[in-house]
């Protein structure tokens, strides 16, 4: 009697899950873009997304019960990339101003490659979401990533501790989301330059000691 096959490890299962989610997202984006995003988003069916991704209709619903959830996945992926970039930047040993500038540059370039209509739709979903969902969205992920960088800079003495890392990170995230919103509706808007300016402004403000009185 042949030995029983080993069961897939949890890590392998997670990897397959990530691959399936990525296949669904990529298939949906291609279909939406081919049809013009706004029209394509409404007209594209789950069956079409499943066929393009090479999976079953049930699998699409398992991972993404609504099409809006696919856009939320994109937002989360962006936040995860920012977090990974933040950790890599910290390991480089660069001062905080260069770290934030590099994060802003790469974030801007990454967002600028996305269809503006898709970004507008993501922002609409975020604005309409309950507070708990919005807090855990891309902006929340960015806040956590920025707070790691700022906390490290404060511990290293590069920034004063007058304002806490979460509060400063929330300022950065708010300015980032504002820049992204402007870029999504304006034809002549340099997102990378705007993000870099906003990052520099927050850091300059963080250097100012503010009295609680």
FINUZA-138119 format. One line per field, with one value per residue: residue in three letters; chain; x, y, z of N, C-alpha, C, O in turn. Coordinates in Angstrom, 1 decimal, padded with zeros to 4 digits. Layout:
// FINUZA-138119
residuo: (Ala ...);
cadena: (A ...);
n.xx: (X ...);
n.yy: (Y ...);
n.zz: (Z ...);
ca.xx: (X ...);
ca.yy: (Y ...);
ca.zz: (Z ...);
c.xx: (X ...);
c.yy: (Y ...);
c.zz: (Z ...);
o.xx: (X ...);
o.yy: (Y ...);
o.zz: (Z ...);
This chain:
// FINUZA-138119
residuo: (Unk Unk Unk Unk Unk Unk Unk Unk Unk Unk Unk Unk Unk Unk Unk Unk Unk Unk Unk Unk Unk Unk Unk Unk Unk Unk Unk Unk Unk Unk Unk Unk Unk Unk Unk Unk Unk Unk Unk Unk Unk Unk Unk Unk Unk Unk Unk Unk Unk Unk Unk Unk Unk Unk Unk Unk Unk Unk Unk Unk Unk Unk Unk Unk Unk Unk Unk Unk Unk Unk Unk Unk Unk Unk Unk Unk Unk Unk Unk Unk Unk Unk Unk Unk Unk Unk Unk Unk Unk Unk Unk Unk Unk Unk Unk Unk Unk Unk Unk Unk Unk Unk Unk Unk Unk Unk Unk Unk Unk Unk Unk Unk Unk Unk Unk Unk Unk Unk Unk Unk Unk Unk Unk Unk Unk Unk Unk Unk Unk Unk Unk Unk Unk Unk Unk Unk Unk Unk Unk Unk Unk Unk Unk Unk Unk Unk Unk Unk Unk Unk Unk Unk Unk Unk Unk Unk Unk Unk Unk Unk Unk Unk Unk Unk Unk Unk Unk Unk Unk Unk Unk Unk Unk Unk Unk Unk Unk Unk Unk Unk Unk Unk Unk Unk Unk Unk Unk Unk Unk Unk Unk Unk Unk Unk Unk Unk Unk Unk Unk Unk Unk Unk Unk Unk Unk Unk Unk Unk Unk Unk Unk Unk Unk);
cadena: (A A A A A A A A A A A A A A A A A A A A A A A A A A A A A A A A A A A A A A A A A A A A A A A A A A A A A A A A A A A A A A A A A A A A A A A A A A A A A A A A A A A A A A A A A A A A A A A A A A A A A A A A A A A A A A A A A A A A A A A A A A A A A A A A A A A A A A A A A A A A A A A A A A A A A A A A A A A A A A A A A A A A A A A A A A A A A A A A A A A A A A A A A A A A A A A A A A A A A A A A A A A A A A A A A A A A A);
n.xx: (000.9 000.7 002.4 000.6 -000.1 001.6 000.0 -000.8 001.2 000.6 001.8 002.1 -000.6 -001.4 000.1 -001.0 -003.5 -003.0 -002.0 -004.3 -006.1 -004.6 -004.7 -007.5 -007.8 -006.1 -007.4 -009.9 -009.1 -008.0 -010.3 -012.0 -010.5 -010.3 -012.8 -013.2 -013.0 -015.1 -017.6 -016.9 -016.6 -019.2 -020.5 -019.1 -019.3 -019.3 -018.9 -017.5 -015.1 -014.2 -013.8 -011.7 -009.7 -009.3 -010.5 -013.1 -016.5 -017.5 -015.2 -014.4 -016.4 -015.9 -013.5 -014.0 -016.8 -018.2 -017.8 -016.6 -015.0 -012.8 -011.5 -010.9 -009.0 -006.9 -006.2 -005.4 -003.2 -001.5 -001.0 000.4 002.7 003.8 004.4 006.3 008.2 008.9 010.1 012.4 013.6 014.3 016.2 018.2 019.6 019.4 018.8 015.8 014.5 015.3 014.4 011.5 011.2 011.9 010.0 007.7 008.3 008.4 005.8 004.2 005.0 004.1 001.2 000.6 000.8 -001.6 -005.0 -006.7 -009.5 -010.0 -008.7 -010.3 -012.7 -012.0 -011.5 -014.1 -015.4 -014.1 -014.8 -017.5 -017.6 -018.2 -017.0 -015.2 -014.3 -013.1 -011.1 -009.4 -008.4 -006.5 -005.4 -005.3 -003.4 -001.2 -000.8 000.1 002.5 004.0 004.1 005.9 008.4 008.6 008.6 011.0 012.7 012.3 013.2 015.9 016.6 016.3 014.0 011.9 010.0 007.7 005.3 003.4 004.2 002.1 000.2 001.7 002.0 -000.6 -001.1 000.6 -000.6 -003.1 -002.5 -001.3 -003.5 -005.1 -003.6 -003.6 -006.3 -006.6 -004.9 -006.3 -008.5 -007.5 -005.9 -003.4 -001.4 001.3 001.9 004.0 005.8 004.2 003.6 006.2 006.7 004.8 005.5 007.9 007.1 005.6 007.6 009.2 007.6 007.4 009.7 009.4 009.0 006.2 004.3 002.2 000.6);
n.yy: (-001.2 002.1 004.9 007.5 010.6 013.6 016.2 019.5 022.2 024.8 027.1 026.7 026.6 029.2 030.6 029.7 030.7 033.5 033.6 033.0 035.1 037.2 036.5 036.8 039.6 040.7 039.7 041.0 043.7 043.8 043.3 045.4 047.6 047.2 047.7 050.3 051.9 052.9 052.1 049.4 048.4 048.3 046.7 044.3 040.9 038.4 035.9 036.3 037.4 035.2 033.4 034.6 034.6 032.0 030.3 029.0 030.2 030.2 030.4 033.0 034.4 033.4 034.6 037.3 038.6 040.9 043.1 045.5 044.7 043.7 046.0 047.0 045.2 045.9 048.4 047.5 046.0 048.0 049.4 047.4 047.2 049.7 049.4 047.4 048.7 050.8 049.4 048.4 050.8 051.8 049.9 050.7 052.7 055.4 058.9 060.3 062.1 061.5 058.9 059.2 060.7 059.0 057.0 058.4 059.1 056.5 055.6 057.5 057.0 054.4 054.6 056.3 054.7 053.4 053.1 056.1 056.2 053.9 054.5 056.7 055.3 053.6 055.5 056.5 054.3 054.0 056.4 055.9 053.8 052.1 053.5 051.7 050.0 051.9 052.8 050.6 050.6 051.4 053.9 053.6 051.5 052.9 054.8 053.1 052.2 054.6 055.4 053.6 054.4 057.0 056.7 055.3 057.3 059.2 057.9 057.7 060.3 062.0 063.3 065.4 064.4 065.7 065.6 062.7 059.5 058.3 060.3 062.1 060.4 060.0 062.6 062.7 060.6 061.6 063.8 062.5 061.0 063.1 064.2 062.1 062.0 064.5 064.1 062.1 063.4 065.5 066.6 067.6 067.1 066.6 063.9 062.6 064.7 066.3 064.6 064.3 066.9 067.3 065.4 066.5 068.8 068.0 066.8 069.0 070.5 068.8 069.2 071.5 072.6 072.4 074.0 072.6 074.3);
n.zz: (000.0 -001.0 000.6 002.4 000.8 001.7 003.5 002.2 003.4 005.7 004.9 002.1 001.4 002.0 000.1 -002.3 -002.0 -002.1 -004.7 -006.1 -005.4 -006.5 -009.2 -009.7 -009.2 -011.1 -013.5 -013.3 -013.4 -016.0 -017.6 -016.9 -017.7 -020.5 -021.3 -020.7 -017.8 -015.9 -017.2 -017.7 -015.1 -014.1 -016.0 -016.3 -015.6 -012.8 -013.8 -016.1 -015.1 -013.6 -015.7 -017.2 -015.3 -015.0 -013.1 -010.9 -010.7 -008.2 -006.7 -007.1 -005.8 -003.2 -002.4 -003.0 -002.3 -003.4 -006.2 -005.4 -003.4 -004.7 -005.5 -002.9 -002.2 -003.9 -002.7 -000.2 -001.0 -001.9 000.5 001.9 000.3 000.8 003.5 003.4 001.9 003.7 005.8 004.4 003.8 006.3 007.0 005.4 006.7 006.2 006.8 008.3 006.6 004.1 003.9 004.1 001.8 -000.2 000.1 -000.6 -003.2 -004.5 -003.9 -005.2 -007.9 -008.1 -007.7 -009.8 -012.0 -012.1 -013.4 -013.5 -013.2 -011.8 -009.4 -008.5 -008.1 -006.0 -004.0 -003.7 -002.7 -000.3 001.0 001.4 003.0 006.2 009.3 010.6 008.6 006.8 008.4 008.5 005.9 002.9 003.8 006.5 006.6 005.5 007.5 009.6 008.5 008.1 010.8 011.9 010.7 011.7 014.5 014.8 013.9 015.9 018.2 017.5 017.8 015.7 015.2 017.3 020.2 020.6 019.2 018.8 017.1 015.8 015.5 013.8 011.6 010.8 009.9 007.6 006.1 005.6 004.0 001.9 000.9 000.1 -002.0 -003.8 -004.4 -005.7 -007.9 -009.2 -010.5 -011.9 -014.9 -015.3 -013.1 -011.0 -009.4 -008.0 -007.4 -005.8 -003.6 -002.5 -001.8 000.2 002.1 002.9 004.1 006.3 007.9 008.3 009.9 012.1 013.3 014.8 018.0 020.0 022.4 025.0 026.3);
ca.xx: (000.0 001.6 002.3 -000.3 000.6 001.6 -000.9 -000.1 001.5 -000.2 002.5 001.7 -002.0 -001.5 000.7 -002.0 -004.6 -002.5 -002.0 -005.7 -006.5 -003.9 -005.3 -008.8 -007.7 -005.6 -008.4 -010.9 -008.6 -007.9 -011.6 -012.5 -009.7 -010.6 -014.1 -013.4 -013.2 -016.4 -018.6 -016.5 -016.8 -020.6 -021.0 -018.4 -019.9 -018.4 -018.6 -016.4 -013.9 -013.8 -013.3 -010.5 -008.8 -009.1 -011.0 -014.6 -017.3 -017.6 -013.9 -014.4 -017.3 -015.3 -012.5 -014.5 -018.3 -018.6 -016.7 -015.9 -014.0 -011.5 -010.8 -010.3 -007.8 -005.8 -005.8 -004.6 -001.9 -000.7 -000.6 001.4 003.9 004.3 004.9 007.6 009.2 009.3 011.1 013.6 014.2 014.9 017.4 019.3 020.3 019.3 018.1 014.4 014.0 015.5 013.5 010.2 011.2 012.0 008.7 006.8 008.6 008.0 004.4 003.7 005.2 003.2 -000.1 000.5 000.6 -003.0 -006.0 -007.3 -010.9 -010.0 -008.4 -011.5 -013.7 -011.5 -011.7 -015.5 -015.7 -013.5 -015.6 -018.9 -017.5 -018.3 -015.7 -014.3 -013.7 -012.3 -009.9 -008.5 -008.2 -005.2 -005.0 -004.9 -002.1 -000.1 -000.5 000.9 003.8 004.7 004.4 007.1 009.5 008.7 009.0 012.4 013.5 012.3 014.1 017.2 016.9 016.2 012.8 011.5 008.9 006.6 004.1 003.6 004.4 000.8 -000.4 002.4 001.7 -002.0 -001.0 001.2 -001.5 -004.2 -002.0 -001.1 -004.8 -005.5 -002.8 -004.1 -007.6 -006.4 -004.4 -007.3 -009.4 -006.8 -005.1 -002.0 -001.0 002.5 001.6 005.2 006.3 003.3 003.8 007.5 006.6 003.9 006.3 008.9 006.4 005.2 008.8 009.7 006.7 007.6 010.9 009.1 008.6 004.9 003.9 000.9 -000.2);
ca.yy: (000.0 003.3 005.8 008.6 011.8 014.6 017.3 020.8 023.0 026.1 028.2 026.5 026.9 030.6 031.0 029.4 031.7 034.7 033.5 033.0 036.4 038.0 036.2 037.4 041.0 041.0 039.5 042.0 044.9 043.8 043.4 046.7 048.5 046.9 048.3 051.7 051.5 053.1 051.2 048.1 047.9 048.0 045.7 043.0 039.9 037.5 034.8 036.8 037.5 033.8 032.8 035.3 034.2 030.5 029.6 028.8 031.4 030.1 030.8 034.4 034.8 033.0 035.6 038.6 038.6 042.0 043.6 046.5 044.0 043.6 047.3 047.1 044.3 046.7 049.3 046.8 045.6 049.2 049.6 046.4 047.6 050.8 048.9 046.7 049.8 051.5 048.5 048.3 052.1 051.9 049.1 051.4 053.6 056.8 059.8 060.1 062.9 060.7 057.7 059.6 061.2 057.8 056.3 059.2 058.9 055.2 055.5 058.2 056.2 053.2 055.0 056.9 053.6 052.9 053.9 057.1 055.9 052.9 055.2 057.4 054.4 053.2 056.6 056.6 053.2 054.3 057.5 055.4 052.7 052.4 054.0 050.6 049.6 052.9 052.9 049.5 050.6 051.8 055.0 053.0 050.8 053.9 055.3 052.2 052.2 055.9 055.5 052.9 055.2 058.2 056.2 055.0 058.6 059.9 057.1 058.0 061.7 062.8 064.1 065.5 063.6 066.6 065.0 061.2 059.0 058.0 061.6 062.6 059.5 060.4 063.8 062.2 059.8 062.5 064.6 061.5 060.7 064.3 064.3 061.1 062.4 065.5 063.5 061.2 064.2 066.5 066.1 068.1 067.1 065.8 063.2 062.3 065.9 066.7 063.8 064.6 068.2 067.1 064.7 067.4 069.8 067.4 066.6 070.3 070.9 068.0 069.7 072.6 072.3 073.1 073.9 072.1 075.4);
ca.zz: (000.0 -001.1 001.7 002.1 000.4 002.8 003.3 002.0 004.6 005.8 004.1 000.7 001.2 002.0 -001.1 -003.3 -001.8 -002.6 -006.1 -006.6 -005.2 -007.5 -010.5 -009.8 -009.3 -012.5 -014.5 -013.2 -013.9 -017.5 -018.2 -016.7 -018.5 -021.9 -021.6 -020.2 -016.4 -015.3 -017.8 -017.5 -013.7 -013.9 -017.0 -016.2 -014.7 -012.1 -014.7 -017.0 -014.3 -013.3 -017.0 -017.5 -014.2 -015.1 -011.9 -010.9 -010.3 -006.7 -006.1 -007.1 -004.7 -001.9 -002.0 -003.2 -002.4 -004.2 -007.0 -004.7 -002.6 -005.5 -005.4 -001.6 -002.2 -004.5 -001.7 000.8 -001.6 -001.9 001.8 002.2 -000.4 001.5 004.7 003.1 001.5 004.9 006.5 003.6 003.9 007.6 007.1 004.6 007.6 005.7 007.7 008.1 005.5 002.8 003.9 003.7 000.4 -001.1 000.2 -001.3 -004.6 -005.0 -003.8 -006.3 -009.2 -008.1 -007.9 -011.2 -013.0 -012.0 -014.1 -012.7 -012.9 -010.7 -008.1 -008.1 -007.6 -004.7 -003.1 -003.4 -001.8 001.0 001.6 001.7 003.9 007.6 009.9 011.0 007.4 006.3 009.3 008.1 004.5 002.5 004.6 007.8 006.3 005.3 008.8 010.4 007.9 008.4 012.2 012.2 010.3 012.5 015.8 014.7 013.9 017.2 019.1 017.1 018.0 014.5 015.4 018.6 020.6 021.0 018.6 018.8 015.8 015.2 015.0 012.6 010.5 010.3 009.0 006.4 005.4 005.2 002.9 000.8 000.3 -000.6 -003.2 -004.7 -004.9 -006.7 -009.1 -009.9 -011.2 -012.7 -016.0 -015.2 -011.7 -010.8 -008.1 -007.3 -006.8 -004.7 -002.4 -001.9 -001.1 001.4 003.1 003.5 004.9 007.6 008.6 008.8 011.0 013.2 014.0 015.6 019.4 020.2 023.8 025.2 027.0);
c.xx: (000.9 001.4 001.3 000.5 000.5 000.6 -000.2 000.1 000.7 000.4 002.1 000.3 -002.2 -000.9 -000.3 -003.1 -004.2 -002.5 -003.4 -006.3 -005.9 -004.5 -006.7 -008.7 -007.1 -006.6 -009.4 -010.4 -008.4 -009.2 -012.2 -011.8 -010.1 -011.9 -014.3 -013.8 -014.6 -017.5 -018.2 -016.8 -018.3 -021.0 -020.3 -019.1 -018.9 -018.0 -017.4 -015.1 -013.3 -013.1 -011.9 -009.4 -008.5 -009.5 -012.5 -015.2 -017.4 -016.3 -013.8 -015.2 -016.7 -014.3 -013.1 -016.0 -018.8 -017.4 -015.9 -014.8 -012.7 -010.8 -010.2 -009.0 -006.6 -005.3 -005.0 -003.2 -000.9 -000.2 000.5 002.7 004.6 005.0 006.3 008.6 009.7 010.3 012.4 014.4 014.9 016.2 018.6 020.1 020.3 018.6 016.6 013.8 014.2 014.6 012.1 010.1 011.2 010.6 007.7 007.0 008.1 006.5 003.7 003.8 004.3 001.7 -000.3 000.4 -000.8 -003.9 -006.6 -008.8 -011.0 -009.7 -009.6 -012.5 -013.3 -011.7 -013.2 -015.9 -015.3 -014.4 -017.0 -018.8 -017.8 -017.0 -014.7 -013.6 -012.7 -011.0 -008.9 -008.2 -006.8 -004.6 -004.5 -003.6 -001.0 000.2 000.4 002.3 004.6 005.0 005.6 008.4 009.7 009.1 010.5 013.2 013.4 013.2 015.6 017.6 016.8 015.0 012.4 010.3 007.7 005.2 004.3 003.6 003.1 000.1 000.3 002.1 000.3 -002.0 -000.5 000.1 -002.6 -003.7 -001.7 -002.5 -005.4 -004.9 -003.3 -005.4 -007.5 -005.9 -005.4 -008.3 -008.8 -005.9 -003.6 -001.6 000.1 002.4 002.9 005.8 005.5 003.5 005.1 007.4 005.8 004.7 007.3 008.3 006.1 006.5 009.3 008.9 007.0 008.9 010.6 008.5 007.3 004.6 002.5 000.0 -000.8);
c.yy: (001.2 004.2 007.0 009.8 012.8 015.7 018.6 021.5 024.2 027.2 028.0 026.9 028.4 031.2 030.8 030.4 033.0 034.7 033.6 034.4 037.3 037.8 036.8 038.9 041.4 040.8 040.6 043.3 045.0 044.0 044.8 047.7 048.4 047.6 049.7 051.5 051.7 052.2 049.8 047.5 047.5 046.8 044.3 042.1 039.1 036.4 035.1 036.9 036.1 033.2 033.3 034.8 032.7 029.8 029.6 030.1 031.4 030.6 032.3 034.9 034.5 034.1 037.0 038.6 039.7 042.5 044.7 045.9 043.8 044.9 047.5 046.3 045.1 047.8 048.7 046.4 046.8 049.5 048.7 046.7 048.8 050.4 048.2 047.7 050.5 050.7 048.5 049.6 052.3 051.1 049.7 052.3 055.1 057.6 059.8 061.0 062.2 059.5 058.1 060.0 060.0 057.1 057.1 059.1 057.6 055.0 056.3 057.5 055.0 053.5 055.6 055.9 053.0 053.7 054.9 056.8 054.8 053.5 056.0 056.5 053.9 054.2 056.7 055.5 053.5 055.4 056.9 054.3 053.1 052.8 052.9 050.1 050.6 053.0 051.8 049.5 051.0 052.9 054.5 052.2 051.8 054.5 054.4 052.2 053.4 055.9 054.7 053.7 056.4 057.8 055.9 056.3 059.3 059.2 057.4 059.4 062.5 063.7 064.2 064.7 064.4 066.1 063.5 060.7 058.7 059.3 062.2 061.7 059.7 061.6 063.5 061.5 060.6 063.3 063.7 061.3 061.9 064.5 063.3 061.4 063.5 065.0 062.7 062.0 065.3 065.9 066.5 068.2 066.1 065.2 063.0 063.6 066.4 065.9 064.1 065.9 068.0 066.4 065.6 068.4 069.3 067.2 067.9 070.8 070.1 068.5 070.9 072.1 073.1 072.9 073.4 073.2 076.3);
c.zz: (000.0 000.1 001.3 001.7 001.6 002.5 003.1 003.3 004.6 005.0 002.6 000.4 001.1 000.6 -002.3 -003.2 -002.3 -004.1 -006.7 -006.5 -006.3 -008.9 -010.7 -010.0 -010.7 -013.6 -014.5 -013.8 -015.4 -018.1 -018.1 -017.6 -020.0 -022.3 -021.2 -018.7 -015.8 -015.9 -017.6 -016.1 -013.5 -014.8 -016.8 -015.2 -013.9 -013.0 -015.6 -016.3 -014.0 -014.6 -017.3 -016.5 -014.3 -013.8 -011.9 -010.4 -008.7 -006.0 -006.0 -005.9 -003.3 -001.5 -002.1 -003.4 -003.3 -005.0 -006.3 -003.8 -003.3 -005.4 -004.0 -001.5 -002.8 -003.5 -000.7 000.3 -001.6 -000.5 002.3 001.5 000.3 002.8 004.5 002.7 002.7 005.7 005.8 003.8 005.2 007.7 006.3 005.5 007.1 006.8 007.3 006.9 004.2 002.8 003.5 002.3 -000.5 -001.1 -000.7 -002.8 -005.2 -004.9 -004.9 -007.7 -009.3 -008.4 -009.3 -012.3 -013.1 -012.8 -013.1 -012.3 -011.8 -009.4 -007.6 -007.5 -006.2 -003.6 -002.7 -002.5 -000.4 001.7 002.1 002.7 005.4 008.2 010.1 009.7 006.8 007.1 008.9 006.6 004.2 003.4 006.0 007.7 006.2 006.7 009.6 009.8 008.2 009.9 012.6 011.9 011.3 013.9 015.8 014.7 015.2 018.3 018.8 017.3 016.8 014.5 016.8 018.9 021.0 020.4 018.4 017.3 015.1 014.7 013.8 011.4 010.0 009.5 007.7 005.5 004.8 004.0 001.7 000.1 -000.5 -001.9 -004.3 -005.3 -005.9 -008.0 -009.9 -010.7 -012.0 -013.7 -015.8 -013.7 -011.5 -009.4 -007.3 -006.6 -005.7 -003.5 -001.7 -001.2 000.2 002.5 003.8 004.4 006.3 008.5 009.1 010.0 012.2 014.0 014.9 017.0 019.7 021.7 023.9 025.9 026.0);
o.xx: (001.7 000.3 001.2 001.6 -000.5 000.4 000.9 -000.7 000.2 -000.3 001.9 000.0 -002.9 -001.5 -000.4 -003.7 -005.0 -002.8 -003.6 -006.9 -006.6 -004.7 -007.0 -009.4 -007.7 -006.7 -009.8 -011.1 -008.7 -009.4 -012.7 -012.4 -010.1 -012.1 -015.4 -014.9 -015.2 -018.3 -019.1 -017.1 -018.5 -021.8 -021.0 -019.3 -017.7 -016.9 -016.6 -014.0 -012.1 -012.1 -011.0 -008.2 -007.5 -009.0 -013.2 -014.6 -017.3 -016.4 -013.3 -014.8 -016.9 -014.3 -012.7 -016.5 -019.9 -016.3 -014.7 -013.8 -011.6 -009.5 -009.1 -008.1 -005.5 -004.1 -004.0 -002.2 000.3 001.0 001.5 003.8 005.8 006.1 007.2 009.8 010.9 011.3 013.5 015.6 016.0 017.1 019.7 021.2 021.0 017.8 016.2 012.9 013.3 014.1 011.5 009.2 010.5 010.2 006.9 006.1 007.4 005.9 002.8 002.9 003.8 001.1 -001.4 -000.1 -001.1 -003.7 -007.1 -009.2 -011.9 -010.3 -009.9 -013.1 -014.1 -012.1 -013.5 -016.7 -016.0 -014.7 -017.6 -019.9 -017.5 -015.9 -013.6 -012.4 -011.6 -009.9 -007.7 -007.6 -005.9 -003.4 -003.5 -002.7 000.1 001.4 001.3 003.3 005.8 006.1 006.4 009.3 010.8 009.9 011.1 014.2 014.4 013.8 016.4 018.7 017.2 015.0 012.6 009.5 006.7 004.2 005.4 003.2 003.0 -000.4 -000.3 002.0 000.1 -002.7 -001.0 000.0 -003.1 -004.5 -001.9 -002.6 -006.0 -005.5 -003.5 -005.7 -008.2 -006.4 -005.4 -009.0 -009.5 -005.3 -002.7 -001.6 000.0 002.7 003.0 006.1 006.0 003.5 005.2 008.0 006.2 004.6 007.5 008.9 006.2 006.4 009.8 009.4 006.8 009.0 011.4 007.6 007.4 004.6 001.6 -001.2 -001.4);
o.yy: (001.4 004.3 007.4 010.1 012.9 016.1 018.8 021.5 024.6 028.0 029.0 027.4 029.0 032.1 031.7 030.9 033.7 035.7 034.3 034.9 038.2 038.7 037.3 039.5 042.3 041.6 041.1 044.0 046.0 044.7 045.3 048.6 049.4 048.0 050.3 050.9 050.7 051.6 049.0 046.4 046.5 045.9 043.3 042.5 039.0 035.9 034.3 036.5 035.9 032.5 032.6 034.6 032.2 028.7 030.0 030.9 032.4 031.2 032.9 035.8 035.2 034.5 037.9 038.5 039.5 042.3 044.9 046.6 043.8 044.9 048.1 046.6 045.0 048.0 049.3 046.6 046.7 049.9 049.0 046.6 048.8 050.8 048.4 047.6 050.8 051.2 048.5 049.7 052.9 051.5 049.4 052.7 055.9 057.1 059.5 060.5 062.3 059.1 057.4 059.8 060.0 056.6 056.5 059.0 057.6 054.4 055.8 057.5 054.7 052.9 055.3 056.2 052.3 054.9 054.5 057.1 054.9 053.2 056.0 056.8 053.8 053.9 057.0 055.7 053.2 055.2 057.5 053.9 054.2 052.4 053.1 049.8 050.3 053.2 052.0 048.5 050.9 052.9 055.0 052.3 051.5 054.7 054.9 052.1 053.4 056.5 055.1 053.7 056.7 058.5 056.2 056.4 059.9 059.8 057.4 059.8 063.7 064.8 063.3 064.3 063.9 066.1 063.1 061.4 058.9 059.3 062.6 062.2 059.6 061.7 063.9 061.8 060.4 063.5 064.2 061.4 061.8 064.9 063.6 061.2 063.5 065.3 062.8 061.5 065.9 064.9 065.7 069.3 064.9 065.8 063.3 063.6 066.9 066.5 064.1 066.0 068.6 066.7 065.6 068.8 069.9 067.5 068.0 071.3 070.6 068.1 071.2 071.3 074.3 071.8 073.7 073.1 077.3);
o.zz: (000.9 000.7 000.2 002.2 002.3 001.3 003.6 004.2 003.5 004.3 001.9 -000.6 000.3 000.1 -003.1 -004.2 -003.0 -004.7 -007.8 -007.5 -006.8 -009.6 -011.8 -010.8 -011.3 -014.5 -015.6 -014.5 -016.1 -019.1 -019.0 -018.1 -020.7 -023.4 -021.3 -018.5 -015.3 -015.1 -017.3 -015.9 -012.9 -014.3 -017.1 -014.1 -014.3 -012.9 -015.9 -016.8 -014.1 -014.5 -017.7 -016.9 -013.7 -013.5 -012.9 -009.7 -008.1 -004.9 -005.1 -005.2 -002.3 -000.3 -001.3 -004.5 -003.9 -004.6 -006.5 -003.5 -002.7 -005.3 -003.8 -000.8 -002.3 -003.4 -000.3 001.0 -001.4 -000.4 002.9 002.2 000.4 003.1 005.2 003.0 002.8 006.1 006.4 003.9 005.3 008.3 006.5 005.1 007.7 007.5 006.2 006.2 003.3 001.7 002.6 001.6 -001.6 -002.1 -001.4 -003.6 -006.2 -005.8 -005.6 -008.4 -010.3 -009.2 -010.0 -013.4 -014.0 -013.0 -012.0 -011.2 -011.0 -008.4 -006.4 -006.5 -005.3 -002.5 -001.6 -001.5 000.6 002.9 003.0 003.2 005.7 007.6 009.9 009.8 006.4 006.6 009.1 006.2 005.1 003.8 006.5 008.6 006.7 007.0 010.3 010.6 008.6 010.2 013.5 012.7 011.7 014.6 016.8 015.4 015.6 019.1 019.7 017.1 016.8 013.9 017.6 018.0 021.6 021.1 017.9 016.4 013.9 013.5 012.9 010.3 008.8 008.5 006.6 004.3 003.7 003.0 000.5 -001.2 -001.5 -002.9 -005.4 -006.4 -006.9 -009.1 -011.2 -011.6 -012.8 -013.5 -016.1 -013.1 -011.8 -008.4 -006.1 -005.5 -004.7 -002.4 -000.5 -000.1 001.3 003.7 005.0 005.4 007.3 009.7 010.3 010.9 013.3 015.1 015.8 017.0 019.7 022.2 023.1 025.9 026.3);
